[in-house]
Amino acid sequence: MTAARLRRCLSDLVIRSEDGQPITITISIGITTLAEDDDDMVSVFDRADQALYQAKTLGRNRSYFI
């Protein structure tokens, strides 16, 4: 899954601050699909937002699909 690869790539990336301290990055991602009964994009974005909050509830650096 693309989201898992993206999370892995970002979490493996180490950025150095000006004083040389390592800075790591984690992301949480909410994923959904366009359903046949979606009347507009608002419902799609609402589901993606719900999925994002579910991913955050599960912990850092997660993705969740609704």
C-alpha positions, 0 to 999 in steps of 0.5 A: 500500500502506498500509504505504508510505503510513504510512512516507512520512508518518512520514518526512516528519514533522519533530518539534522537540525542546525546543531546536529540533533536528529529530527524524525518525522511520523505521519498519520494518514486517513484513507477512503474511496469514492463510493457510488452513492457519494453525492459530493466530495464533502462526504468523501472528505468527511470519511477521510477525516474520520479515518485520519482521527481513527489512525491518530487514536491508534497511535503515531505513524499509522494509516487507517482505511474506511 
